[in-house]
Structure formats: structure tokens, C-alpha cells
Amino acid sequence: MKKAFKNYLKLGVLLFGISLTLVNCQYDDELDVNTKVIVQDSKYTIKTIDRVEINKNKRIVNQLKDVGLNSNPKQNGTSNKVIFNQELNIEINDSYAEYIESIDGEYHSYTFSVIDYNDPDIIKNLVLSLQDDGSYLELLLRYDLTRQELQDYNLYGNTDIERDVTYTVLDKGTFANTIFSKIDGSTANDPTDDCVTYGTSGGSNCSGGGHSWAQRNDCKIYLDLEEGTDPIAPITTVTVDVNCGGGGNDTSPTDTTGDTNPNDTGGSSFPDNNDTVVTKPFCGQTCINELEEIDDEPCEKIKNGTNNAIYKQKFKDLNKNEKFNLEHESGFYMQNIGGQNQYIDGVSNGNTELKIPAGSLNATHVHNNHPKVSPDGTPYDSAIKILSPGDIGNLITKIKNANGPTPENGFVIMISNESIFAISLLETFAQTAEFQNKWRTFQKVYKEKARGFIEDFTTANSRKDALEKMFLFELKKLGLENTIGLFEGTVENETDPNINNYEINWTRKTLKKVFLGYTVKETPCN
Amino acid sequence: MQLNNKLTMKNILILCCLFITISMSSQVTQTVPLHSTNYSNGVYFKDLNNELSFLVGTWEGELNNKKYTFEFTLFAQVLRSYENDMYDYRDDLMGKFKVVDLTTNQVLYNNLNSTNYEQYKISELYIRQQKEIDFLFQDSENNCLNSAEFKLLKDDSNPNQIIYKDFEFNGFGIFYNDTYGCPNYQNQSDIPMFLPSQNLILTRL
């Protein structure tokens, strides 16, 4: 009996130990992506694999390590989550990869997403492509396409994006040493050369044709699918002939087979490994999430709402030191009175905040300075110069209601001596019973964070950056990250007496998950 | 006897599994000072420098013929759960208070009988130079989540005294029938507020 008890105890301790190991990895954001997408056509199997899967191929691991170790002695952390080259300001995300394997198992490639922080809007991929000798060809691909276009290609197989793909073949194992000269594409192919082939196969079509993937909900009958079943995305591949057009450094000069097209049905079923790289545009999980969030329409709404001369004049009148130095907020709101939209100057709510009455379609106000003195006698400004929880409350209730069927037209703008910010509704908001409790916590946490930032960050810019990140993060914690859009405003031609030349420019701010936390992405509202 | 032992073993095993499950679901991933800038999930904002404990206890002061009694309690490692499976922990210094009219001896306000974290209406926000603590007061839904802030300043010359100062109204309004506002009161200044609006000295009891 004693023995049995001991065994159970051992088992318990063992399970506890295992649990601790699991817990240590539980919040490792990069490890929670499992192999998740598997598609297959007659030639290739394509799947997104995570690092556990990648690590099974030691050769790949070593090749990636070379990139990290040689290029960045201050590699972040010890977990080798991201291969970060500090000098070039690029990251190669080795947390997951797009793995493409030929059906016969003779060929495969790994595609990793690369973020170039000097040019974050450009999609870059590092492709490690199997060669006949078992080594991997390193190819750096640059897609001069918007993320939306790439997503369209990956999801719908739109092939009208076949343009402006440049690639650079890197010397095997010397990526780190040669990247300086090659990252800018100076040795890349001429994009007009016919070296890159896009392939699309499989997927589902609506009966009658003319239906896109995006229109799948309008399509009642799908070919090859049961009624009511969603169509499946086509299989999309990009094939690069590395010996074509003189692009890149030919690493396999002896090869002359020249079979480049994976969809080519003649001759060999599969491309020649040494000449051809099969990949798929891959911008990683972060990119996909980001695509879902970015939408141009909110930009248009804010721009349209703030670019008329009457609005601009009222905005200009608020954007002054004399307003910032008042002891209370000042501002105006727009209401529809007698069928006409009118701007009305606001009054205090009985204390220092501006009262936004029901029926307001939008509101613009100043967060006035709030001078204080710290215990050691240092003066500081305790005003929080970003939109407050109260501003959010007004947007998602009064202003939303006033805008009726078009709540997205509503916005609240805050002007201060350090920053201009706006929020607008991206989608309609419906309260739930638990929202009040969440709101109470949100208010408290918002103030905890903001109070620290306004004193710990000593410059207006650093304060602004910290506050906008905090604001977006707290919105996410409140579950409103996709409901409320944040914009930063800047003013052009501020002193021009002609109000038509006074320009308010907006930049959309979104929270972006990066490999070691979050960053704020800026998207100008052009 | 053997059956009983088997059952006991089973229970131990179940308890082990339960413990493992609980320990995995809301694990502290990192411990950082109270006012750190940290966006990691599961982070614990801990009073590492023991800055909050000096306020724990009961403090009393008089102003305009009213007696104010404040009680502060330190709730260690309070779990705060958010949307998107996000959570953190924090050492929270929470307060409650009572106001008595000294002329009539009438209790004007009293929430000293609160015991749960959620019932406390005063919470610490920020510690400035290890001397001055900002507090947030959040009223109930009946009072439209009326909120205000004040500071407590340590008196270096007397550890049994603190200065209550800089009372200011904050935002107010609740979500009520899809509106954000206050159905019972037109203006914030109409909502009953029992915190002292002027500075006063509080003495430790």
C-alpha cells in the first residue's frame, strides 16, 4: 500500500513538473501557433508550420542560426524567437513558416516572413529552398504589392497582381555576411523578366461564374461542394526560376534542365530543385491579423468630417494656447437642427469637463493643461492628453445613437498643447450586461497607466507615444479594439490666414502584435 | 481498507490534476514594480518597494464640523481579467470611508462595513516620489459611476499624519439604456459627494 501511495505521489510530482514546463511556455506568443492550414493539390502540399515543426529540420535551424548569430551579436533574448538584425533593422520571424512540399516528397521549401522596419509596408520573405545536394538555397523575395493585394492572391487566387516581384539569391550560408549589399535588391532580378510565375489551382467557384471568394455569401450553390458549404480557397504558389534573366547569383550553374513552372504538365512533374524555388507570399500571422484590422473607410469619415471651412475655423480657434490654459475644457459639437448640421459651442458639465449633449453627431474639445507641483517642488502638468474614458463613453452611446444607421460617421476629437487625437466608431456597438463592470475596471487601469506616463516620460513626444499605445492596449483589454479607431492629427499651414489652406491631416493608429510585445502601427489617411 | 486507500489515492491524484489546471490557467508570467510600463499578459504589478503599506490602517480628520474616517487595506496580487483572454495582477491599496456630522452626530456616509475588494470605492492610482499617492474614487451605478481624485501626502516630520489634498471631480456617467450619462442627475455637481473637497490633515488611529 505504501508503495502504491509513493507511486501516486511520484506521479503527482511528475504531472506537476510537466505542468510547470507547460506553464513556462504558455504565454510564449510565438509558440501557440500550431500547424494550422493544410491544403493540397495535385503537385504540392502547403501548410503553415510552427517552430516545433521547423526545429525538426536541423539543417534549417542551423541556416537560420547563421543569420541571427552573425548578424546580430545583441540578439534579443535567449529563446531565439526572432532573428533580428539591429543594424539593418529587420527581423526574420522563425516562429512559423509556410512549408511547401511536392507530392513525391522530392522537393520542399520553407518561407519565412521578414519585417523590414525601415520599410514596414513592403512584404519580404526569406525562402530556404531544397537543393539536390540536400542543402538549401537562400532567396530573399520582395513583393512590391500592398498587403491587401497579397492577401487577395493568397485567398482568392487573383492573378492580376503578377508584377514587381524582385528576388535576390544569396550565397549559401553567407546570408549574414552578404545581406548588406543584397537587402536593397541591388543584385536582384529585373522585375520585367519573366522569371516569376504565379500558379493557382483548386479552390471552389460559384455556379454561373462571376462570383469572387469575397462574394461567397451571395452564392447559394457551389460547384463540387454541397449547398451551404463555404467554398475553399485556391492553392496559390509563386515559382521563381533563379537562372532566368540574369537575376541573382546562380548557385547551380551546372544545372540546365530549366523546368520552372510547377503547373507545367509537360515533362517532369516537378521543378528542378536547383533552378526553381516554389514559395507562397507569406506575411505571417501578424500580417494577417493586421490586414483584418486595417480599413480605409474610417480615415475617409474623419477626413470628410473635418475638412470643411467652418469646421476648420472652429478647430483652429480651439487649437490655441489661450484655450489650453483655461481651467476647464472648451469645445463644440455638431447637431442637426431643423434639417441642418450646426456647430454649437459646448459648456462645462458642472465641473471642468465639456458636456456633450444627446443628439450630438460629433464633438471636438480641448484637454486643457492641469498644472501641479510635485512633492519636491517640481512643476508638472497632470492633464492626460489623449481621449478619456468619458470621451469613449460619449462616442459609443450618445454620438453613436445620434448618427442612427451610420454610426461610423461619428467621432470625438481632442486637442491639447501636445497632441491631437480622434476616435471614431468602426462598427456598431451593442452593450452587454457585463459592460458596466468592465468599464469600471477600464477606467481605473486607464488612469493608473496614464498617470504614470504623464510624469515618467519627460518629453511631449514620448508621452504622446506612450499614451497612444496605452490607449490602444486598454481598448483591446476592454474588447473594443475593432470597434473604435484611433487617429492622430497634425496641422499644416497653421498660420495661413486663408482657412482653406489650413489642413488637418490624420494618421490611423493601430496596435500591432510583434514578436516581443506590441507596437503602434501608423497608417496615414492619404 | 484497500478500497479506502484506493479512493484516497484517487482523491490525491484528482487534487494534483486540479492544482495543475488552476496553476496553468492564470499564471504570473512576470513580476514587475507597481507602476511599470509592461504589456505582457499575466504580469504582476507588485509593490516591490513596500511603498503602500504605510497607509494601511485607519486615519481620521475633521473639517467643517465633519469627522472623516478612512480605512485603507492592501489587497495583494488581485487578479484582473479582461477581454481577449488578457489578465494581470496588481497589489491594490483600497480605501473606504465614513463621514459624521459633528453638530448632529448623524452619519452622513459610511461604507466602512465593506469587506470585499469590489465594495471598496477608493483605489490607489500612482505613487509620486514615494511621498504622494493619487487615489481614484468610483461611486456606485446609482450615483452614475461618479468619480473623483485626491492625493494623500506623507508628512515626513510625523509618520502618524498624512495630508489629504487636491480633491477634484473626474468623469461621471453610466451606460444606461444605451446612453452614457446620468439618468438621475443633470450635472455632476448634483450627485451627492461625501469626500472632503478641501485639504485636511488625517491622523493615524
Interface residues (C-beta under 8 A of the other chain):
Chain A: M1 A4 F5 Y8 L9 L11 G12 L15 F16 S19 L20 L22 V23 Q26 Y27 N349 G350 N351 T352 E353 A358 K372 S374 P375 D376 S388 P389 G390 G393 N394 I396 T397 K398 N401 Q431 F435 Q436 K438 W439 R440 T441 Q443 K444 V445 K447 E448 K449 R451 G452 F453 E455 D456 A466 K469 F473 K476 K477 L478 G479 E481 G517 Y518
Chain B: Q2 N5 M9 I12 L13 C16 C17 F19 I20 S23 M24 Q27 T29 H35 T37 Y39 S40 N41 G42 R80 Y82 E83 N84 M86 S123 L125 Y126 R128 Q129 K131 E132 D134 L136 Q138 E141 L145 S147 E149 L153 D166 E168 F169 G171 F172 G173 I174 F175 D178 T179 Y180 G181 N187 Q188 S189 D190
